Amino acid sequence: MTILGTSQRAATQVKSVVNVTAAYIPSGNHMRLFIGYPDFGNNTLEHDPSLGVENIVPWLPTTLLAVLIGATILVAVVVAAVKVRKKTVNVVIVQ
């Protein structure tokens, strides 16, 4: 957390980082986060909400994504080839 203090004599800002107290309660698929700030007097509070989570887990594995893109391109090429021959395209075969 950063606390900004502005001097009355000059328009300069002095930044200082202070520790905060934090607690959390797990609640299903999320959590409730409580942050306790120390008294910062007449200074201005500038809160940086980043929690240090750097790596974002992809929701779709890269190999599966490549397979799905490849299959989509293959289906598009087959449909285009059949349409060029002017035949009816039946993607879903009903028996």
Secondary structure, 3 states (H helix, E strand, C coil): CEEEEECCCCCCEEEEECCCEEEEEEECCEEEEEEECCCCCCCEEECCCCCCCCCCCCCCCHHHHHHHHHHHHHHHHHHHHHHHCCCCCCCCCCC
